[in-house]
Amino acid sequence: MSKKLHITNGDVFTQSILDFNLGGEIITWKEMLCEGPTSYLLGTPEFIKLRTNFLNEFYSISPTQYKKQFLSELNRLTALTDYTEVILWFEFDLFSHINMLAAISHLMENKVKVPFYLVCSRKLKGEKEFNPLSKLSDKDLKNHYDNRILLDQEDLETANLIWQLYNEDNPQKLKGLIKRNTNFEYLSSCIRAHIERFPNSRTGLNALEKNVLNLIQKNSITSINQLMGYAMEYQGYFGYGHRQIERLLHKLEAFYKFEDNKIVLSAEGVQAIEGTKNFYRQLKNDDYLGGVKMYDFLYDSQSHNILKL
């Protein structure tokens, strides 16, 4: 009899599995590895130090909370052995995919040799439109589960390689994997989104930051909460959560202002949108994206290359 190991990207999917009564063990992945410094091997003293320092400083998540929310689940995942298949429940976006790659890599490091399946957002036969897993009805979510994707060995090795490269100091290597053919339907788009998180060589803003300014310019937005809602809804493949968007808006405060009960672009915001001034020096900080400092590289939107400073 098949004994399933489900790995979910958050409590919502964990509850769905419980509601469906699919059986097996459930590991809930409560990390956000797409932001901040990381290291290849999960759960090591180096990894824990990097993550707890970052999460405590920027999100007020204490080491005790981190141990309870993530490390306890990671330790359970490492200890579990009595299962015959792994089912990954992850969304189409960069946030989810980085977590998924790390989970696959961790299992491969532990020499797991069972079939891997992926339940991910995609439009299936009989469905009217594409929706993320989090917005599917129970019926449609069950349909996705019944049509889960079998990952072959090349898929798993590619996932492990991308996680390894994400933790190295040369994001240009990742760019070379964008066109690799895999059963991860959205992996290429997620790699592109990651590459575009580096500051643009012309403006100093990355794609996600410029998108926020575009939303302000094109819409009548009257509050920070409304702006946050727009930024979360129209962010494409990034998949940032509420607290990440909140931090982003705080970083961009110099680029917008309140005027006549609306949020509008400041003079700096207009310059950034028009590309008439480079704000690299103004925005530069010590943020990490995996194994590399974000501001050690520039993204050239014309050539789509990553340039090391």
C-alpha positions in Angstrom: 0.0 0.0 0.0 1.3 3.4 -0.9 2.4 5.6 2.0 2.4 9.2 1.0 4.6 12.1 2.2 3.0 15.4 1.5 5.1 18.6 1.6 3.0 21.7 1.5 3.9 25.4 1.1 1.9 26.6 4.0 -1.0 25.9 6.3 -3.7 26.3 3.7 -2.6 23.3 1.7 -2.0 21.3 4.8 -5.6 21.8 5.8 -6.8 20.9 2.3 -5.0 17.6 2.6 -6.5 16.9 6.0 -10.0 17.8 4.5 -9.4 15.4 1.6 -8.3 12.6 3.9 -5.5 11.7 1.4 -3.6 9.8 4.1 0.2 9.9 4.8 2.5 12.2 6.6 2.3 16.0 6.1 5.3 18.4 6.3 4.3 22.1 6.3 7.1 24.2 4.8 7.1 27.6 6.6 10.1 29.4 5.1 10.6 32.2 2.6 14.0 31.2 1.1 13.5 33.5 -1.9 14.6 36.5 0.3 17.7 36.9 2.5 20.9 34.9 2.7 20.8 31.1 2.4 23.2 28.2 2.2 23.0 25.0 0.3 22.6 22.5 3.2 19.5 23.0 5.2 19.5 22.8 9.0 23.2 23.2 9.4 24.6 25.7 12.0 25.6 28.0 9.1 22.1 27.9 7.6 20.3 28.4 10.9 22.5 31.4 11.7 22.0 33.0 8.3 18.2 32.6 8.4 17.6 33.5 12.1 19.7 36.6 11.9 17.8 37.8 8.7 14.3 36.9 9.8 14.8 38.3 13.3 16.2 41.6 11.9 13.6 42.3 9.2 10.5 40.3 10.2 10.9 40.1 14.0 10.8 36.3 13.9 12.8 35.1 16.9 15.1 32.0 16.8 12.6 30.3 19.1 9.8 31.0 16.6 12.0 29.8 13.7 12.8 26.6 15.5 9.1 25.9 16.2 7.8 26.9 12.7 10.4 25.6 10.4 13.2 23.6 12.0 10.9 21.3 13.8 9.2 20.4 10.5 12.6 20.1 8.7 13.8 17.7 11.4 10.6 15.7 11.0 11.2 15.6 7.2 14.8 14.4 7.8 13.7 11.7 10.2 10.8 10.3 8.2 11.7 7.2 6.2 8.6 5.0 6.0 6.9 6.4 2.8 6.7 5.2 -0.8 6.1 8.5 -2.6 6.6 12.3 -2.2 3.9 14.7 -3.2 4.9 18.4 -3.4 2.2 21.0 -3.1 3.7 24.3 -4.4 2.4 27.3 -6.3 3.6 28.6 -9.7 5.6 31.6 -8.3 9.2 32.3 -7.3 8.4 32.4 -3.6 7.0 28.8 -3.7 9.5 27.5 -6.3 12.6 28.4 -4.2 11.1 26.6 -1.3 10.3 23.6 -3.4 13.8 23.4 -4.9 15.2 23.5 -1.4 12.9 20.7 -0.2 13.8 18.5 -3.2 17.5 19.1 -2.7 17.2 18.3 1.0 15.5 15.0 0.2 18.1 14.2 -2.4 20.9 14.9 0.1 19.2 12.3 2.3 19.2 9.8 -0.5 15.5 9.5 -0.9 14.7 7.1 -3.7 10.9 7.1 -4.2 8.7 8.7 -6.9 8.2 12.5 -6.6 5.0 14.1 -7.7 4.1 17.8 -8.1 0.7 19.4 -7.5 1.1 22.9 -9.0 -1.1 25.6 -10.5 -2.0 25.0 -14.2 -5.1 25.0 -16.3 -6.5 21.5 -16.6 -9.1 20.1 -19.0 -12.5 21.2 -18.0 -11.4 24.2 -16.0 -12.5 27.6 -17.4 -9.4 29.6 -16.3 -6.0 29.5 -14.7 -6.0 30.0 -10.9 -3.3 29.6 -8.2 -3.8 26.6 -6.0 -4.8 28.9 -3.1 -7.9 30.1 -5.0 -9.1 26.8 -6.3 -12.3 25.2 -5.1 -12.0 21.9 -3.3 -13.3 20.1 -6.5 -10.6 21.8 -8.7 -7.9 21.2 -6.1 -8.8 17.5 -6.0 -8.7 17.5 -9.8 -5.1 18.9 -9.7 -4.1 16.2 -7.2 -5.6 13.5 -9.4 -3.6 14.9 -12.3 -0.3 15.4 -10.3 2.9 15.5 -12.3 5.4 12.7 -12.0 9.0 14.2 -11.8 11.7 12.2 -13.4 15.3 11.9 -12.3 16.5 14.7 -14.6 13.8 17.0 -13.1 15.1 16.3 -9.6 18.7 16.8 -10.5 17.8 20.1 -12.2 16.0 21.2 -9.1 19.0 20.3 -7.0 21.4 22.1 -9.4 19.3 25.3 -9.4 19.2 25.3 -5.6 22.9 24.8 -5.5 23.5 27.7 -8.0 21.0 29.9 -6.1 23.4 29.6 -3.1 26.5 30.5 -5.1 27.9 33.9 -5.9 27.2 34.0 -9.7 23.6 34.4 -10.7 24.6 34.4 -14.4 24.9 30.6 -14.1 21.2 30.4 -13.3 20.4 32.3 -16.4 21.9 29.5 -18.5 19.2 27.1 -17.2 16.2 29.2 -18.2 15.7 27.2 -21.4 16.2 23.8 -19.9 13.2 21.6 -20.6 11.7 20.1 -17.4 8.3 19.0 -16.0 8.3 22.1 -13.9 6.0 24.2 -16.1 6.8 27.5 -14.4 10.5 27.0 -13.5 11.9 29.1 -16.4 9.6 32.0 -15.6 10.6 31.8 -11.9 14.3 31.9 -12.8 13.6 35.0 -15.0 11.8 36.6 -12.2 14.7 36.0 -9.9 17.2 37.5 -12.4 15.0 40.6 -12.6 15.2 41.1 -8.9 18.7 42.5 -9.3 18.8 46.3 -9.8 18.3 47.5 -13.3 21.5 49.0 -14.8 19.7 52.1 -16.0 17.5 53.0 -13.0 18.8 51.1 -10.0 15.3 49.7 -9.3 14.5 46.1 -9.9 11.5 44.8 -11.7 9.3 44.4 -8.6 10.1 47.9 -7.4 9.4 49.5 -10.8 6.2 47.5 -10.9 5.0 49.2 -7.7 5.7 52.7 -9.2 3.9 51.7 -12.4 0.8 50.7 -10.3 0.9 54.1 -8.6 1.1 55.9 -11.9 -1.7 54.0 -13.6 -4.2 53.7 -10.8 -6.1 55.9 -8.4 -4.8 54.6 -5.1 -5.9 56.3 -1.9 -4.2 54.4 0.9 -1.1 52.2 1.7 -3.4 49.2 2.3 -4.9 49.7 -1.2 -1.4 50.0 -2.7 -0.3 46.9 -0.9 -3.3 45.1 -2.3 -2.5 46.2 -5.9 1.2 45.2 -5.4 0.3 41.7 -4.2 -2.4 41.1 -6.9 -0.3 42.4 -9.9 3.2 41.1 -9.1 3.4 38.4 -11.7 5.7 35.5 -10.9 7.3 36.9 -7.7 4.7 35.6 -5.2 5.7 37.9 -2.4 3.5 37.8 0.8 2.0 40.6 2.8 5.0 41.3 5.0 7.5 41.2 2.1 5.4 43.7 0.1 5.2 45.9 3.2 9.0 45.9 3.5 9.3 46.8 -0.2 6.9 49.7 0.1 8.9 51.0 3.1 12.0 50.9 1.0 10.4 52.9 -1.8 9.0 55.7 0.4 11.1 58.3 -1.3 9.4 57.5 -4.7 5.8 58.2 -3.8 3.8 60.7 -1.6 0.2 61.6 -0.6 -1.3 64.4 -2.6 -5.0 65.4 -2.7 -5.9 62.2 -0.8 -4.1 60.0 -3.3 -0.8 58.2 -3.5 1.2 59.7 -6.4 4.7 59.5 -7.6 7.2 61.9 -6.2 9.7 63.7 -8.4 12.1 60.8 -7.8 9.4 58.4 -8.7 8.8 60.1 -12.0 12.5 60.1 -12.8 12.7 56.4 -12.0 9.7 55.6 -14.2 11.1 57.6 -17.1 14.7 56.3 -16.6 16.2 59.8 -16.4 18.1 59.1 -13.2 19.9 56.1 -11.7 19.0 55.5 -8.0 21.4 52.6 -7.4 23.4 54.5 -4.8 20.3 55.7 -3.0 18.7 52.2 -2.8 21.9 50.1 -2.2 21.8 48.0 0.9 23.3 44.7 2.1 20.3 42.5 1.1 21.0 39.0 0.0 19.2 36.9 -2.6 20.4 33.4 -1.7 24.2 33.3 -1.9 24.8 36.7 -3.4 24.4 40.3 -2.3 21.7 41.9 -4.4 23.6 45.1 -5.2 26.8 43.3 -6.3 25.1 42.8 -9.7 23.1 44.7 -12.2 20.4 43.5 -14.6 20.6 44.8 -18.2 17.1 44.8 -19.5 18.3 45.2 -23.1 20.6 42.1 -23.2 18.9 40.3 -20.3 22.4 39.7 -18.9 23.6 40.0 -15.3 26.6 42.3 -14.9 28.9 42.0 -11.9 30.1 45.2 -10.3 
